[in-house]
Amino acid sequence: MAIDVPVLSRWQQSDLWWSFQQRPSAVFAVVLLAVVILTSILAPWITPQNPYDLAALNLMNSELPPIWLDGGEYPYVLGTDVQGRDLYSAILYGSRTSLFIGALSVLLALSVGLTLGLIAGYYGGWVDNAIMRLGDVLLSMPFILIAILISAVAVQMLPSHLRESLTSLILVVAIAVPSWVQYARTVRASAMVEKGKEYVQAARLIRVKSWRILLHHILPNTLTPIMVAATLNFGLAILSEATLSFLGVGMPSDQPSLGTLIRIGNQYLFSGLWWVVLFPSIQLCLIVLSVNMIGDWLRDALNPKLR
Amino acid sequence: MIAFLLKRLMNAAFVMLAVAFLAFMIFRFFGDPVEMMVNEQATQSDRAELRERLGLNDGLLTQYARFVGSAVQGDFGISYRNQQDVMTLVAERFPATFELVIVATVLSLIIGVPFGVLTAVYQDRKLADGLQIGSIVGVSLPSFVVGILLILVFSVSLGWLPAFGRGETVDIGWWSSGFFTDSGRAALILPSISLSLFQITLVMRLVRAEMLEVLRSDFIKFARARGLPLSVVHWRHALRNCLMPVITLTGMQIGNLIAFALVTETVFQWPGMGLLFIQAVTFVDIPVMAAYLMLVSFIFVLINTLVDITYAYVDPRLRSEVAVKGGSAHGH
């Protein structure tokens, strides 16, 4: 062990690392998520087929069961769907899309929520009122409804040649819009507390610019609850994307995400092709489960009351 | 109290106006309403006449005011897709969604509350650990995946329960109920389980947190000191003091469940409002979309406002504070 690397040894002595070791479910979740992320990044090199490339699909190989059943064929380890798409490849590419959309929408919601929350909490007055009212309106409609509406309206408004390349970005926005409010509220509350404290007053006194105070002084003090919320929302974002795709207002069937794969599989539920729907579902559940376990661990580990 | 009431009602009205504005914008600018309504043979003057009749030539604000005015009276126009009155369409579908949501809510209480108590009481035992893990798995399973798995097991493999539709229904006035026939009750089982799973974990976590709090209080220690059996202490004295937040949560979640039922309804082809909405989205049937959006938001806002007012009535401290916010816990 490279104990003398200062960063590493600091990490090894930290409470976070200690609580991580105490918690088997967190270790399990981190390993699982790491495997999922790695395999989906490496998907083009470790899959037998590119499921987005229609020329690579062969109808002769359609509806093959998983390899351990009668009729299963190598290299289609998890079987194929009705178009002859290799399920294992489709799942890895699908996870890639799902993780990408989930991560991007959390980043977008975070940056919007943190900015607006800081501004609202620090300046107060009508700015605060306007931002928080907007948040109230968003929270008074069900999350899923807002996301469906944005995604459906945006897809219809775009000219068809742009639609395909932009669908994933539309989904990112559709999921981020209803979720930034939570960050904004959290950050606003801490900004309102922090701005009255002496270190901020001192910084103001020596004429540090407002944005600098916000970014360098106030923001770092609000990050802990934000980190927990962001982790849990990453799971929620992946779920939302899958739900939208399942409902048919998300990723189209020629660029399937996990939700799209499940929707396609759902159409063949009664024709005995259970693997087409089961395997993508398992992958989706494993991803969300591991994210939520990590989020739960972070919440407990970073909660000062439980220490 | 009156000031608080007025403030809260104004707030609710503001939110509804904002939602109405959104619905109006979608209706007005998401495709041309005239093009959606006329058939191909319509002449230019037919179109112009319809445009005039719909009032689309008036100022935007006038149009918005008119939209709100007719929405208040429950008039959302004619469905583009099958030329029926939108409100009639939605009202026809409402009982199906409502019954599903009620059954799911009841399920979440009769399963979630006892399990929540168990996890709080037997904190260090295997059972509690198991339930705790179960609750995190419950939050992580997407409800449509649960629905599909249930169909796969109980309909496709075992053939015990129907996988789609409502079964036979009995009409009571305009309300069509599935409670009174065997096939109607059988059809309710799988959808309500899949809809309630998330809610069960929510109730469980809340009951657990509340119980842990209450179990530390003096009156529980006193009850135990008096020598009351533990089961009485836990299930009667402690549980009773946890129920208020549970009732609040359950009430506030009803709006969420109604919205979220659209996913369950899609999986089980349940003929409720949510399925109507999803079909409307696919066919760009905007009046139906607008009506559904307004109705669900209205139920949502109504429940939240009622809860806030009740709370302020019960607890005077809240009247002076800024309005209590709720409804932040959302499903997936």
Chai-1 contact restraints between the chains, C-beta under 6 A:
chainA,res_idxA,chainB,res_idxB,connection_type,confidence,min_distance_angstrom,max_distance_angstrom,comment,restraint_id
A,V137,B,V15,contact,1.0,0.0,6.0,A-B,restraint_1
A,V137,B,A18,contact,1.0,0.0,6.0,A-B,restraint_2
A,S140,B,V15,contact,1.0,0.0,6.0,A-B,restraint_3
A,S140,B,F300,contact,1.0,0.0,6.0,A-B,restraint_4
A,S140,B,V301,contact,1.0,0.0,6.0,A-B,restraint_5
A,M141,B,S297,contact,1.0,0.0,6.0,A-B,restraint_6
A,P142,B,N256,contact,1.0,0.0,6.0,A-B,restraint_7
A,P142,B,A259,contact,1.0,0.0,6.0,A-B,restraint_8
A,F143,B,H330,contact,1.0,0.0,6.0,A-B,restraint_9
A,L145,B,A259,contact,1.0,0.0,6.0,A-B,restraint_10
A,A152,B,V281,contact,1.0,0.0,6.0,A-B,restraint_11
A,V153,B,F30,contact,1.0,0.0,6.0,A-B,restraint_12
A,L236,B,H332,contact,1.0,0.0,6.0,A-B,restraint_13
A,L239,B,P142,contact,1.0,0.0,6.0,A-B,restraint_14
A,L239,B,H332,contact,1.0,0.0,6.0,A-B,restraint_15
A,A242,B,P142,contact,1.0,0.0,6.0,A-B,restraint_16
A,T243,B,V263,contact,1.0,0.0,6.0,A-B,restraint_17
A,F246,B,F144,contact,1.0,0.0,6.0,A-B,restraint_18
A,L247,B,T266,contact,1.0,0.0,6.0,A-B,restraint_19
A,L247,B,I278,contact,1.0,0.0,6.0,A-B,restraint_20
A,N266,B,I148,contact,1.0,0.0,6.0,A-B,restraint_21
A,V277,B,I148,contact,1.0,0.0,6.0,A-B,restraint_22
A,S281,B,V145,contact,1.0,0.0,6.0,A-B,restraint_23
A,C285,B,L141,contact,1.0,0.0,6.0,A-B,restraint_24
A,V288,B,S140,contact,1.0,0.0,6.0,A-B,restraint_25
A,L289,B,S140,contact,1.0,0.0,6.0,A-B,restraint_26
A,N292,B,I136,contact,1.0,0.0,6.0,A-B,restraint_27
A,N292,B,S140,contact,1.0,0.0,6.0,A-B,restraint_28
